[in-house]
């Protein structure tokens, strides 16, 4: 009998832990760093792209901590459940942009420059909050 009670208590603890994890997701309290302080360089007018599969709705934070141009952009695009989303935001020489996301097997993140003649170098961090 004690063994059954002990097993029930352990099972209850595991379920409580799982419930807490799901509550954190519902409240957008979990996060995952997808790109951490990566330095990228592009020719004039180009973007650097990353692709990820995301399991939960939430938002993306793209942080450009330094750029060699004021014409730096961050962008996100995805398709999920019949919704097509694509948006870009100017972040300049340093800045942060936020984008909503739905669960999707291919979310594309990009950072680049709108320079006509000169290339650019940026340091980028991308965080997924869900």
Backbone as XML, in Angstrom:
<?xml version="1.0"?>
<chain id="A" units="angstrom">
  <residue number="1" name="UNK">
    <atom name="N" x="0.817" y="-1.197" z="0.000"/>
    <atom name="CA" x="0.000" y="0.000" z="0.000"/>
    <atom name="C" x="0.860" y="1.261" z="0.000"/>
  </residue>
  <residue number="2" name="UNK">
    <atom name="N" x="1.940" y="1.248" z="0.814"/>
    <atom name="CA" x="2.825" y="2.401" z="0.857"/>
    <atom name="C" x="3.479" y="2.652" z="-0.490"/>
  </residue>
  <residue number="3" name="UNK">
    <atom name="N" x="3.815" y="1.570" z="-1.188"/>
    <atom name="CA" x="4.440" y="1.686" z="-2.501"/>
    <atom name="C" x="3.487" y="2.354" z="-3.491"/>
  </residue>
  <residue number="4" name="UNK">
    <atom name="N" x="2.218" y="1.982" z="-3.433"/>
    <atom name="CA" x="1.216" y="2.579" z="-4.329"/>
    <atom name="C" x="1.032" y="4.062" z="-4.023"/>
  </residue>
  <residue number="5" name="UNK">
    <atom name="N" x="1.015" y="4.423" z="-2.739"/>
    <atom name="CA" x="0.889" y="5.827" z="-2.350"/>
    <atom name="C" x="2.120" y="6.626" z="-2.780"/>
  </residue>
  <residue number="6" name="UNK">
    <atom name="N" x="3.290" y="6.034" z="-2.647"/>
    <atom name="CA" x="4.520" y="6.698" z="-3.055"/>
    <atom name="C" x="4.523" y="6.930" z="-4.572"/>
  </residue>
  <residue number="7" name="UNK">
    <atom name="N" x="4.094" y="5.920" z="-5.327"/>
    <atom name="CA" x="4.018" y="6.050" z="-6.781"/>
    <atom name="C" x="3.000" y="7.117" z="-7.183"/>
  </residue>
  <residue number="8" name="UNK">
    <atom name="N" x="1.865" y="7.157" z="-6.480"/>
    <atom name="CA" x="0.839" y="8.166" z="-6.777"/>
    <atom name="C" x="1.367" y="9.564" z="-6.489"/>
  </residue>
  <residue number="9" name="UNK">
    <atom name="N" x="2.129" y="9.708" z="-5.397"/>
    <atom name="CA" x="2.719" y="11.005" z="-5.060"/>
    <atom name="C" x="3.731" y="11.446" z="-6.100"/>
  </residue>
  <residue number="10" name="UNK">
    <atom name="N" x="4.556" y="10.516" z="-6.567"/>
    <atom name="CA" x="5.550" y="10.840" z="-7.600"/>
    <atom name="C" x="4.856" y="11.211" z="-8.902"/>
  </residue>
  <residue number="11" name="UNK">
    <atom name="N" x="3.798" y="10.486" z="-9.235"/>
    <atom name="CA" x="3.037" y="10.769" z="-10.454"/>
    <atom name="C" x="2.377" y="12.144" z="-10.366"/>
  </residue>
  <residue number="12" name="UNK">
    <atom name="N" x="1.838" y="12.467" z="-9.181"/>
    <atom name="CA" x="1.213" y="13.769" z="-8.966"/>
    <atom name="C" x="2.243" y="14.889" z="-9.100"/>
  </residue>
  <residue number="13" name="UNK">
    <atom name="N" x="3.440" y="14.680" z="-8.578"/>
    <atom name="CA" x="4.521" y="15.670" z="-8.687"/>
    <atom name="C" x="4.902" y="15.893" z="-10.142"/>
  </residue>
  <residue number="14" name="UNK">
    <atom name="N" x="5.012" y="14.819" z="-10.910"/>
    <atom name="CA" x="5.371" y="14.923" z="-12.325"/>
    <atom name="C" x="4.294" y="15.682" z="-13.090"/>
  </residue>
  <residue number="15" name="UNK">
    <atom name="N" x="3.034" y="15.399" z="-12.787"/>
    <atom name="CA" x="1.935" y="16.101" z="-13.456"/>
    <atom name="C" x="1.920" y="17.581" z="-13.086"/>
  </residue>
  <residue number="16" name="UNK">
    <atom name="N" x="2.205" y="17.907" z="-11.829"/>
    <atom name="CA" x="2.250" y="19.299" z="-11.394"/>
    <atom name="C" x="3.368" y="20.054" z="-12.117"/>
  </residue>
  <residue number="17" name="UNK">
    <atom name="N" x="4.513" y="19.397" z="-12.272"/>
    <atom name="CA" x="5.633" y="20.000" z="-12.987"/>
    <atom name="C" x="5.278" y="20.247" z="-14.456"/>
  </residue>
  <residue number="18" name="UNK">
    <atom name="N" x="4.618" y="19.281" z="-15.076"/>
    <atom name="CA" x="4.191" y="19.429" z="-16.471"/>
    <atom name="C" x="3.169" y="20.557" z="-16.606"/>
  </residue>
  <residue number="19" name="UNK">
    <atom name="N" x="2.243" y="20.644" z="-15.673"/>
    <atom name="CA" x="1.239" y="21.713" z="-15.686"/>
    <atom name="C" x="1.910" y="23.079" z="-15.546"/>
  </residue>
  <residue number="20" name="UNK">
    <atom name="N" x="2.888" y="23.190" z="-14.666"/>
    <atom name="CA" x="3.616" y="24.458" z="-14.491"/>
    <atom name="C" x="4.327" y="24.860" z="-15.776"/>
  </residue>
  <residue number="21" name="UNK">
    <atom name="N" x="4.901" y="23.876" z="-16.458"/>
    <atom name="CA" x="5.584" y="24.148" z="-17.722"/>
    <atom name="C" x="4.600" y="24.683" z="-18.761"/>
  </residue>
  <residue number="22" name="UNK">
    <atom name="N" x="3.426" y="24.070" z="-18.878"/>
    <atom name="CA" x="2.413" y="24.528" z="-19.833"/>
    <atom name="C" x="1.869" y="25.909" z="-19.456"/>
  </residue>
  <residue number="23" name="UNK">
    <atom name="N" x="1.721" y="26.175" z="-18.159"/>
    <atom name="CA" x="1.255" y="27.499" z="-17.737"/>
    <atom name="C" x="2.267" y="28.581" z="-18.122"/>
  </residue>
  <residue number="24" name="UNK">
    <atom name="N" x="3.541" y="28.273" z="-18.010"/>
    <atom name="CA" x="4.579" y="29.229" z="-18.409"/>
    <atom name="C" x="4.487" y="29.522" z="-19.904"/>
  </residue>
  <residue number="25" name="UNK">
    <atom name="N" x="4.228" y="28.494" z="-20.706"/>
    <atom name="CA" x="4.087" y="28.675" z="-22.155"/>
    <atom name="C" x="2.875" y="29.544" z="-22.469"/>
  </residue>
  <residue number="26" name="UNK">
    <atom name="N" x="1.754" y="29.266" z="-21.849"/>
    <atom name="CA" x="0.531" y="30.040" z="-22.086"/>
    <atom name="C" x="0.742" y="31.508" z="-21.733"/>
  </residue>
  <residue number="27" name="UNK">
    <atom name="N" x="1.540" y="31.775" z="-20.710"/>
    <atom name="CA" x="1.795" y="33.144" z="-20.258"/>
    <atom name="C" x="3.020" y="33.787" z="-20.916"/>
  </residue>
  <residue number="28" name="UNK">
    <atom name="N" x="3.547" y="33.154" z="-21.979"/>
    <atom name="CA" x="4.735" y="33.653" z="-22.696"/>
    <atom name="C" x="5.912" y="33.894" z="-21.754"/>
  </residue>
  <residue number="29" name="UNK">
    <atom name="N" x="6.127" y="32.957" z="-20.836"/>
    <atom name="CA" x="7.200" y="33.093" z="-19.855"/>
    <atom name="C" x="8.409" y="32.212" z="-20.162"/>
  </residue>
  <residue number="30" name="UNK">
    <atom name="N" x="8.359" y="31.456" z="-21.256"/>
    <atom name="CA" x="9.510" y="30.656" z="-21.670"/>
    <atom name="C" x="10.170" y="31.347" z="-22.848"/>
  </residue>
  <residue number="31" name="UNK">
    <atom name="N" x="11.452" y="31.116" z="-23.006"/>
    <atom name="CA" x="12.157" y="31.699" z="-24.139"/>
    <atom name="C" x="13.294" y="30.784" z="-24.551"/>
  </residue>
  <residue number="32" name="UNK">
    <atom name="N" x="13.720" y="30.992" z="-25.785"/>
    <atom name="CA" x="14.836" y="30.236" z="-26.331"/>
    <atom name="C" x="15.647" y="31.180" z="-27.212"/>
  </residue>
  <residue number="33" name="UNK">
    <atom name="N" x="16.942" y="31.242" z="-26.982"/>
    <atom name="CA" x="17.813" y="32.057" z="-27.820"/>
    <atom name="C" x="18.140" y="31.255" z="-29.071"/>
  </residue>
  <residue number="34" name="UNK">
    <atom name="N" x="17.731" y="31.778" z="-30.222"/>
    <atom name="CA" x="17.945" y="31.091" z="-31.491"/>
    <atom name="C" x="19.277" y="31.476" z="-32.125"/>
  </residue>
  <residue number="35" name="UNK">
    <atom name="N" x="19.683" y="32.719" z="-31.940"/>
    <atom name="CA" x="20.960" y="33.223" z="-32.449"/>
    <atom name="C" x="21.554" y="34.069" z="-31.326"/>
  </residue>
  <residue number="36" name="UNK">
    <atom name="N" x="22.801" y="33.816" z="-30.973"/>
    <atom name="CA" x="23.401" y="34.516" z="-29.840"/>
    <atom name="C" x="24.620" y="35.320" z="-30.280"/>
  </residue>
  <residue number="37" name="UNK">
    <atom name="N" x="24.467" y="36.634" z="-30.332"/>
    <atom name="CA" x="25.561" y="37.565" z="-30.626"/>
    <atom name="C" x="26.396" y="37.132" z="-31.833"/>
  </residue>
  <residue number="38" name="UNK">
    <atom name="N" x="25.716" y="36.750" z="-32.897"/>
    <atom name="CA" x="26.404" y="36.333" z="-34.121"/>
    <atom name="C" x="26.707" y="37.554" z="-34.993"/>
  </residue>
  <residue number="39" name="UNK">
    <atom name="N" x="27.943" y="37.661" z="-35.444"/>
    <atom name="CA" x="28.323" y="38.751" z="-36.338"/>
    <atom name="C" x="28.206" y="38.265" z="-37.776"/>
  </residue>
  <residue number="40" name="UNK">
    <atom name="N" x="27.480" y="39.048" z="-38.590"/>
    <atom name="CA" x="27.267" y="38.703" z="-39.993"/>
    <atom name="C" x="27.660" y="39.888" z="-40.869"/>
  </residue>
  <residue number="41" name="UNK">
    <atom name="N" x="28.091" y="39.586" z="-42.076"/>
    <atom name="CA" x="28.454" y="40.630" z="-43.042"/>
    <atom name="C" x="27.742" y="40.341" z="-44.353"/>
  </residue>
  <residue number="42" name="UNK">
    <atom name="N" x="27.258" y="41.396" z="-45.000"/>
    <atom name="CA" x="26.591" y="41.235" z="-46.285"/>
    <atom name="C" x="27.077" y="42.289" z="-47.269"/>
  </residue>
  <residue number="43" name="UNK">
    <atom name="N" x="26.994" y="41.966" z="-48.560"/>
    <atom name="CA" x="27.206" y="42.996" z="-49.575"/>
    <atom name="C" x="26.047" y="43.999" z="-49.529"/>
  </residue>
  <residue number="44" name="UNK">
    <atom name="N" x="26.162" y="45.065" z="-50.285"/>
    <atom name="CA" x="25.100" y="46.084" z="-50.340"/>
    <atom name="C" x="23.766" y="45.451" z="-50.708"/>
  </residue>
  <residue number="45" name="UNK">
    <atom name="N" x="22.721" y="45.822" z="-49.957"/>
    <atom name="CA" x="21.369" y="45.388" z="-50.264"/>
    <atom name="C" x="21.035" y="43.946" z="-49.928"/>
  </residue>
  <residue number="46" name="UNK">
    <atom name="N" x="21.825" y="43.256" z="-49.144"/>
    <atom name="CA" x="21.579" y="41.841" z="-48.845"/>
    <atom name="C" x="21.152" y="41.612" z="-47.401"/>
  </residue>
  <residue number="47" name="UNK">
    <atom name="N" x="20.529" y="40.445" z="-47.165"/>
    <atom name="CA" x="20.112" y="39.983" z="-45.845"/>
    <atom name="C" x="20.840" y="38.700" z="-45.498"/>
  </residue>
  <residue number="48" name="UNK">
    <atom name="N" x="20.961" y="38.418" z="-44.221"/>
    <atom name="CA" x="21.363" y="37.102" z="-43.724"/>
    <atom name="C" x="20.110" y="36.477" z="-43.134"/>
  </residue>
  <residue number="49" name="UNK">
    <atom name="N" x="19.836" y="35.215" z="-43.486"/>
    <atom name="CA" x="18.605" y="34.550" z="-43.054"/>
    <atom name="C" x="18.888" y="33.340" z="-42.184"/>
  </residue>
  <residue number="50" name="UNK">
    <atom name="N" x="17.990" y="33.101" z="-41.254"/>
    <atom name="CA" x="17.972" y="31.895" z="-40.440"/>
    <atom name="C" x="16.576" y="31.299" z="-40.557"/>
  </residue>
  <residue number="51" name="UNK">
    <atom name="N" x="16.476" y="29.970" z="-40.484"/>
    <atom name="CA" x="15.190" y="29.260" z="-40.551"/>
    <atom name="C" x="15.028" y="28.424" z="-39.286"/>
  </residue>
  <residue number="52" name="UNK">
    <atom name="N" x="13.829" y="28.429" z="-38.723"/>
    <atom name="CA" x="13.530" y="27.627" z="-37.529"/>
    <atom name="C" x="12.103" y="27.100" z="-37.614"/>
  </residue>
  <residue number="53" name="UNK">
    <atom name="N" x="11.864" y="25.977" z="-36.973"/>
    <atom name="CA" x="10.509" y="25.474" z="-36.739"/>
    <atom name="C" x="10.114" y="25.897" z="-35.333"/>
  </residue>
  <residue number="54" name="UNK">
    <atom name="N" x="8.930" y="26.475" z="-35.196"/>
    <atom name="CA" x="8.462" y="26.926" z="-33.882"/>
    <atom name="C" x="7.195" y="26.167" z="-33.514"/>
  </residue>
  <residue number="55" name="UNK">
    <atom name="N" x="7.118" y="25.724" z="-32.263"/>
    <atom name="CA" x="6.004" y="24.879" z="-31.829"/>
    <atom name="C" x="4.859" y="25.622" z="-31.167"/>
  </residue>
  <residue number="56" name="UNK">
    <atom name="N" x="5.084" y="26.847" z="-30.730"/>
    <atom name="CA" x="4.072" y="27.565" z="-29.953"/>
    <atom name="C" x="3.892" y="28.982" z="-30.497"/>
  </residue>
  <residue number="57" name="UNK">
    <atom name="N" x="2.712" y="29.565" z="-30.312"/>
    <atom name="CA" x="2.564" y="30.983" z="-30.645"/>
    <atom name="C" x="3.378" y="31.820" z="-29.657"/>
  </residue>
  <residue number="58" name="UNK">
    <atom name="N" x="3.808" y="32.966" z="-30.092"/>
    <atom name="CA" x="4.591" y="33.837" z="-29.221"/>
    <atom name="C" x="5.093" y="35.026" z="-30.003"/>
  </residue>
  <residue number="59" name="UNK">
    <atom name="N" x="6.317" y="35.435" z="-29.698"/>
    <atom name="CA" x="6.904" y="36.539" z="-30.445"/>
    <atom name="C" x="8.417" y="36.369" z="-30.527"/>
  </residue>
  <residue number="60" name="UNK">
    <atom name="N" x="8.976" y="37.031" z="-31.533"/>
    <atom name="CA" x="10.405" y="37.007" z="-31.792"/>
    <atom name="C" x="10.975" y="38.385" z="-31.472"/>
  </residue>
  <residue number="61" name="UNK">
    <atom name="N" x="12.090" y="38.401" z="-30.789"/>
    <atom name="CA" x="12.826" y="39.632" z="-30.521"/>
    <atom name="C" x="14.136" y="39.549" z="-31.305"/>
  </residue>
  <residue number="62" name="UNK">
    <atom name="N" x="14.359" y="40.507" z="-32.198"/>
    <atom name="CA" x="15.623" y="40.570" z="-32.937"/>
    <atom name="C" x="16.379" y="41.801" z="-32.443"/>
  </residue>
  <residue number="63" name="UNK">
    <atom name="N" x="17.557" y="41.548" z="-31.894"/>
    <atom name="CA" x="18.377" y="42.613" z="-31.316"/>
    <atom name="C" x="19.613" y="42.790" z="-32.200"/>
  </residue>
  <residue number="64" name="UNK">
    <atom name="N" x="19.777" y="43.977" z="-32.719"/>
    <atom name="CA" x="21.000" y="44.317" z="-33.442"/>
    <atom name="C" x="21.795" y="45.209" z="-32.492"/>
  </residue>
  <residue number="65" name="UNK">
    <atom name="N" x="22.882" y="44.656" z="-31.952"/>
    <atom name="CA" x="23.637" y="45.407" z="-30.951"/>
    <atom name="C" x="24.667" y="46.331" z="-31.589"/>
  </residue>
  <residue number="66" name="UNK">
    <atom name="N" x="25.026" y="46.061" z="-32.833"/>
    <atom name="CA" x="25.870" y="47.015" z="-33.554"/>
    <atom name="C" x="25.770" y="46.750" z="-35.047"/>
  </residue>
  <residue number="67" name="UNK">
    <atom name="N" x="25.811" y="47.811" z="-35.807"/>
    <atom name="CA" x="25.788" y="47.716" z="-37.258"/>
    <atom name="C" x="26.639" y="48.832" z="-37.828"/>
  </residue>
  <residue number="68" name="UNK">
    <atom name="N" x="27.201" y="48.566" z="-38.983"/>
    <atom name="CA" x="28.033" y="49.572" z="-39.638"/>
    <atom name="C" x="27.208" y="50.517" z="-40.506"/>
  </residue>
  <residue number="69" name="UNK">
    <atom name="N" x="25.869" y="50.381" z="-40.459"/>
    <atom name="CA" x="25.014" y="51.258" z="-41.251"/>
    <atom name="C" x="23.744" y="51.623" z="-40.499"/>
  </residue>
  <residue number="70" name="UNK">
    <atom name="N" x="23.220" y="52.787" z="-40.798"/>
    <atom name="CA" x="21.931" y="53.196" z="-40.222"/>
    <atom name="C" x="20.770" y="52.554" z="-40.977"/>
  </residue>
  <residue number="71" name="UNK">
    <atom name="N" x="21.060" y="51.882" z="-42.081"/>
    <atom name="CA" x="20.024" y="51.289" z="-42.920"/>
    <atom name="C" x="19.843" y="49.795" z="-42.648"/>
  </residue>
  <residue number="72" name="UNK">
    <atom name="N" x="20.022" y="49.375" z="-41.397"/>
    <atom name="CA" x="19.851" y="47.972" z="-41.026"/>
    <atom name="C" x="18.375" y="47.675" z="-40.769"/>
  </residue>
  <residue number="73" name="UNK">
    <atom name="N" x="17.925" y="46.534" z="-41.304"/>
    <atom name="CA" x="16.546" y="46.078" z="-41.134"/>
    <atom name="C" x="16.535" y="44.698" z="-40.500"/>
  </residue>
  <residue number="74" name="UNK">
    <atom name="N" x="15.484" y="44.419" z="-39.748"/>
    <atom name="CA" x="15.203" y="43.078" z="-39.236"/>
    <atom name="C" x="13.872" y="42.665" z="-39.844"/>
  </residue>
  <residue number="75" name="UNK">
    <atom name="N" x="13.742" y="41.385" z="-40.207"/>
    <atom name="CA" x="12.485" y="40.928" z="-40.785"/>
    <atom name="C" x="12.173" y="39.506" z="-40.357"/>
  </residue>
  <residue number="76" name="UNK">
    <atom name="N" x="10.875" y="39.197" z="-40.368"/>
    <atom name="CA" x="10.386" y="37.858" z="-40.054"/>
    <atom name="C" x="9.259" y="37.536" z="-41.022"/>
  </residue>
  <residue number="77" name="UNK">
    <atom name="N" x="9.225" y="36.285" z="-41.492"/>
    <atom name="CA" x="8.097" y="35.832" z="-42.314"/>
    <atom name="C" x="7.790" y="34.375" z="-41.984"/>
  </residue>
  <residue number="78" name="UNK">
    <atom name="N" x="6.516" y="34.039" z="-42.093"/>
    <atom name="CA" x="6.057" y="32.672" z="-41.840"/>
    <atom name="C" x="4.657" y="32.492" z="-42.423"/>
  </residue>
  <residue number="79" name="UNK">
    <atom name="N" x="4.265" y="31.226" z="-42.582"/>
    <atom name="CA" x="2.912" y="30.857" z="-42.997"/>
    <atom name="C" x="2.422" y="29.789" z="-42.028"/>
  </residue>
  <residue number="80" name="UNK">
    <atom name="N" x="1.214" y="29.987" z="-41.498"/>
    <atom name="CA" x="0.636" y="29.017" z="-40.560"/>
    <atom name="C" x="-0.877" y="29.096" z="-40.625"/>
  </residue>
  <residue number="81" name="UNK">
    <atom name="N" x="-1.527" y="27.966" z="-40.770"/>
    <atom name="CA" x="-2.988" y="27.878" z="-40.749"/>
    <atom name="C" x="-3.653" y="28.891" z="-41.680"/>
  </residue>
  <residue number="82" name="UNK">
    <atom name="N" x="-3.114" y="29.051" z="-42.872"/>
    <atom name="CA" x="-3.696" y="29.964" z="-43.846"/>
    <atom name="C" x="-3.334" y="31.418" z="-43.661"/>
  </residue>
  <residue number="83" name="UNK">
    <atom name="N" x="-2.496" y="31.723" z="-42.680"/>
    <atom name="CA" x="-2.067" y="33.097" z="-42.428"/>
    <atom name="C" x="-0.651" y="33.258" z="-42.976"/>
  </residue>
  <residue number="84" name="UNK">
    <atom name="N" x="-0.462" y="34.252" z="-43.836"/>
    <atom name="CA" x="0.869" y="34.587" z="-44.341"/>
    <atom name="C" x="1.307" y="35.881" z="-43.667"/>
  </residue>
  <residue number="85" name="UNK">
    <atom name="N" x="2.475" y="35.847" z="-43.048"/>
    <atom name="CA" x="2.974" y="37.020" z="-42.332"/>
    <atom name="C" x="4.364" y="37.355" z="-42.847"/>
  </residue>
  <residue number="86" name="UNK">
    <atom name="N" x="4.597" y="38.617" z="-43.107"/>
    <atom name="CA" x="5.924" y="39.094" z="-43.483"/>
    <atom name="C" x="6.012" y="40.565" z="-43.097"/>
  </residue>
  <residue number="87" name="UNK">
    <atom name="N" x="7.045" y="40.904" z="-42.330"/>
    <atom name="CA" x="7.191" y="42.284" z="-41.892"/>
    <atom name="C" x="8.669" y="42.586" z="-41.682"/>
  </residue>
  <residue number="88" name="UNK">
    <atom name="N" x="9.038" y="43.842" z="-41.911"/>
    <atom name="CA" x="10.403" y="44.272" z="-41.627"/>
    <atom name="C" x="10.358" y="45.592" z="-40.872"/>
  </residue>
  <residue number="89" name="UNK">
    <atom name="N" x="11.382" y="45.796" z="-40.055"/>
    <atom name="CA" x="11.470" y="46.978" z="-39.206"/>
    <atom name="C" x="12.892" y="47.521" z="-39.288"/>
  </residue>
  <residue number="90" name="UNK">
    <atom name="N" x="13.030" y="48.823" z="-39.424"/>
    <atom name="CA" x="14.348" y="49.452" z="-39.401"/>
    <atom name="C" x="14.859" y="49.476" z="-37.966"/>
  </residue>
  <residue number="91" name="UNK">
    <atom name="N" x="16.081" y="48.982" z="-37.752"/>
    <atom name="CA" x="16.684" y="49.011" z="-36.421"/>
    <atom name="C" x="17.922" y="49.903" z="-36.378"/>
  </residue>
  <residue number="92" name="UNK">
    <atom name="N" x="18.385" y="50.376" z="-37.530"/>
    <atom name="CA" x="19.515" y="51.303" z="-37.579"/>
    <atom name="C" x="20.812" y="50.691" z="-37.113"/>
  </residue>
  <residue number="93" name="UNK">
    <atom name="N" x="21.677" y="51.504" z="-36.498"/>
    <atom name="CA" x="22.993" y="51.025" z="-36.059"/>
    <atom name="C" x="22.917" y="50.150" z="-34.810"/>
  </residue>
  <residue number="94" name="UNK">
    <atom name="N" x="21.827" y="50.254" z="-34.062"/>
    <atom name="CA" x="21.534" y="49.334" z="-32.957"/>
    <atom name="C" x="20.076" y="49.526" z="-32.597"/>
  </residue>
  <residue number="95" name="UNK">
    <atom name="N" x="19.405" y="48.437" z="-32.326"/>
    <atom name="CA" x="17.993" y="48.524" z="-31.987"/>
    <atom name="C" x="17.384" y="47.148" z="-31.863"/>
  </residue>
  <residue number="96" name="UNK">
    <atom name="N" x="16.115" y="47.130" z="-31.473"/>
    <atom name="CA" x="15.391" y="45.888" z="-31.240"/>
    <atom name="C" x="14.056" y="45.945" z="-31.970"/>
  </residue>
  <residue number="97" name="UNK">
    <atom name="N" x="13.677" y="44.821" z="-32.566"/>
    <atom name="CA" x="12.389" y="44.716" z="-33.245"/>
    <atom name="C" x="11.669" y="43.476" z="-32.723"/>
  </residue>
  <residue number="98" name="UNK">
    <atom name="N" x="10.342" y="43.559" z="-32.648"/>
    <atom name="CA" x="9.513" y="42.457" z="-32.159"/>
    <atom name="C" x="8.524" y="42.050" z="-33.244"/>
  </residue>
  <residue number="99" name="UNK">
    <atom name="N" x="8.302" y="40.731" z="-33.373"/>
    <atom name="CA" x="7.408" y="40.195" z="-34.391"/>
    <atom name="C" x="6.562" y="39.065" z="-33.802"/>
  </residue>
  <residue number="100" name="UNK">
    <atom name="N" x="5.254" y="39.041" z="-34.076"/>
    <atom name="CA" x="4.428" y="37.927" z="-33.606"/>
    <atom name="C" x="4.696" y="36.675" z="-34.443"/>
  </residue>
  <residue number="101" name="UNK">
    <atom name="N" x="4.547" y="35.508" z="-33.831"/>
    <atom name="CA" x="4.686" y="34.254" z="-34.569"/>
    <atom name="C" x="3.601" y="33.273" z="-34.144"/>
  </residue>
  <residue number="102" name="UNK">
    <atom name="N" x="3.194" y="32.460" z="-35.099"/>
    <atom name="CA" x="2.337" y="31.307" z="-34.844"/>
    <atom name="C" x="3.184" y="30.062" z="-35.069"/>
  </residue>
  <residue number="103" name="UNK">
    <atom name="N" x="2.746" y="28.916" z="-34.545"/>
    <atom name="CA" x="3.507" y="27.689" z="-34.792"/>
    <atom name="C" x="3.638" y="27.459" z="-36.297"/>
  </residue>
  <residue number="104" name="UNK">
    <atom name="N" x="4.848" y="27.180" z="-36.731"/>
    <atom name="CA" x="5.111" y="26.989" z="-38.153"/>
    <atom name="C" x="6.354" y="26.135" z="-38.326"/>
  </residue>
  <residue number="105" name="UNK">
    <atom name="N" x="6.379" y="25.344" z="-39.390"/>
    <atom name="CA" x="7.539" y="24.499" z="-39.644"/>
    <atom name="C" x="8.679" y="25.268" z="-40.292"/>
  </residue>
  <residue number="106" name="UNK">
    <atom name="N" x="8.425" y="26.492" z="-40.782"/>
    <atom name="CA" x="9.499" y="27.272" z="-41.392"/>
    <atom name="C" x="9.278" y="28.761" z="-41.146"/>
  </residue>
  <residue number="107" name="UNK">
    <atom name="N" x="9.890" y="29.249" z="-40.073"/>
    <atom name="CA" x="9.875" y="30.679" z="-39.792"/>
    <atom name="C" x="11.224" y="31.219" z="-40.248"/>
  </residue>
  <residue number="108" name="UNK">
    <atom name="N" x="11.187" y="32.293" z="-41.026"/>
    <atom name="CA" x="12.407" y="32.872" z="-41.575"/>
    <atom name="C" x="12.688" y="34.198" z="-40.870"/>
  </residue>
  <residue number="109" name="UNK">
    <atom name="N" x="13.912" y="34.339" z="-40.347"/>
    <atom name="CA" x="14.364" y="35.562" z="-39.686"/>
    <atom name="C" x="15.464" y="36.149" z="-40.542"/>
  </residue>
  <residue number="110" name="UNK">
    <atom name="N" x="15.453" y="37.447" z="-40.712"/>
    <atom name="CA" x="16.497" y="38.063" z="-41.515"/>
    <atom name="C" x="16.976" y="39.373" z="-40.928"/>
  </residue>
  <residue number="111" name="UNK">
    <atom name="N" x="18.249" y="39.661" z="-41.149"/>
    <atom name="CA" x="18.832" y="40.952" z="-40.798"/>
    <atom name="C" x="19.687" y="41.353" z="-41.985"/>
  </residue>
  <residue number="112" name="UNK">
    <atom name="N" x="19.531" y="42.583" z="-42.420"/>
    <atom name="CA" x="20.297" y="43.017" z="-43.580"/>
    <atom name="C" x="20.358" y="44.516" z="-43.686"/>
  </residue>
  <residue number="113" name="UNK">
    <atom name="N" x="20.762" y="44.963" z="-44.868"/>
    <atom name="CA" x="20.950" y="46.391" z="-45.054"/>
    <atom name="C" x="20.345" y="46.846" z="-46.373"/>
  </residue>
  <residue number="114" name="UNK">
    <atom name="N" x="19.971" y="48.098" z="-46.407"/>
    <atom name="CA" x="19.390" y="48.723" z="-47.588"/>
    <atom name="C" x="20.398" y="49.621" z="-48.290"/>
  </residue>
  <residue number="115" name="UNK">
    <atom name="N" x="21.663" y="49.432" z="-47.995"/>
    <atom name="CA" x="22.681" y="50.250" z="-48.647"/>
    <atom name="C" x="22.704" y="49.967" z="-50.141"/>
  </residue>
  <residue number="116" name="UNK">
    <atom name="N" x="22.890" y="51.008" z="-50.928"/>
    <atom name="CA" x="22.941" y="50.851" z="-52.373"/>
    <atom name="C" x="24.341" y="50.451" z="-52.839"/>
  </residue>
  <residue number="117" name="UNK">
    <atom name="N" x="25.390" y="51.010" z="-52.209"/>
    <atom name="CA" x="26.745" y="50.769" z="-52.683"/>
    <atom name="C" x="27.625" y="50.002" z="-51.699"/>
  </residue>
  <residue number="118" name="UNK">
    <atom name="N" x="27.420" y="50.193" z="-50.407"/>
    <atom name="CA" x="28.315" y="49.607" z="-49.406"/>
    <atom name="C" x="27.660" y="48.432" z="-48.682"/>
  </residue>
  <residue number="119" name="UNK">
    <atom name="N" x="28.476" y="47.458" z="-48.330"/>
    <atom name="CA" x="28.012" y="46.350" z="-47.521"/>
    <atom name="C" x="27.881" y="46.772" z="-46.063"/>
  </residue>
  <residue number="120" name="UNK">
    <atom name="N" x="27.528" y="45.810" z="-45.206"/>
    <atom name="CA" x="27.361" y="46.119" z="-43.782"/>
    <atom name="C" x="27.705" y="44.888" z="-42.951"/>
  </residue>
  <residue number="121" name="UNK">
    <atom name="N" x="28.040" y="45.154" z="-41.696"/>
    <atom name="CA" x="28.300" y="44.103" z="-40.713"/>
    <atom name="C" x="27.420" y="44.377" z="-39.501"/>
  </residue>
  <residue number="122" name="UNK">
    <atom name="N" x="26.744" y="43.335" z="-39.006"/>
    <atom name="CA" x="25.863" y="43.473" z="-37.839"/>
    <atom name="C" x="26.150" y="42.368" z="-36.821"/>
  </residue>
  <residue number="123" name="UNK">
    <atom name="N" x="25.907" y="42.676" z="-35.556"/>
    <atom name="CA" x="25.930" y="41.666" z="-34.498"/>
    <atom name="C" x="24.493" y="41.451" z="-34.066"/>
  </residue>
  <residue number="124" name="UNK">
    <atom name="N" x="24.040" y="40.189" z="-34.132"/>
    <atom name="CA" x="22.621" y="39.869" z="-34.016"/>
    <atom name="C" x="22.361" y="38.837" z="-32.923"/>
  </residue>
  <residue number="125" name="UNK">
    <atom name="N" x="21.289" y="39.076" z="-32.159"/>
    <atom name="CA" x="20.747" y="38.088" z="-31.232"/>
    <atom name="C" x="19.257" y="37.962" z="-31.538"/>
  </residue>
  <residue number="126" name="UNK">
    <atom name="N" x="18.769" y="36.718" z="-31.612"/>
    <atom name="CA" x="17.351" y="36.459" z="-31.873"/>
    <atom name="C" x="16.813" y="35.581" z="-30.753"/>
  </residue>
  <residue number="127" name="UNK">
    <atom name="N" x="15.740" y="36.047" z="-30.091"/>
    <atom name="CA" x="15.153" y="35.309" z="-28.975"/>
    <atom name="C" x="13.686" y="35.023" z="-29.304"/>
  </residue>
  <residue number="128" name="UNK">
    <atom name="N" x="13.266" y="33.790" z="-29.055"/>
    <atom name="CA" x="11.886" y="33.318" z="-29.265"/>
    <atom name="C" x="11.217" y="33.226" z="-27.896"/>
  </residue>
  <residue number="129" name="UNK">
    <atom name="N" x="10.150" y="34.006" z="-27.695"/>
    <atom name="CA" x="9.375" y="33.959" z="-26.454"/>
    <atom name="C" x="8.070" y="33.220" z="-26.723"/>
  </residue>
  <residue number="130" name="UNK">
    <atom name="N" x="7.773" y="32.263" z="-25.881"/>
    <atom name="CA" x="6.555" y="31.463" z="-26.054"/>
    <atom name="C" x="6.001" y="31.061" z="-24.711"/>
  </residue>
</chain>
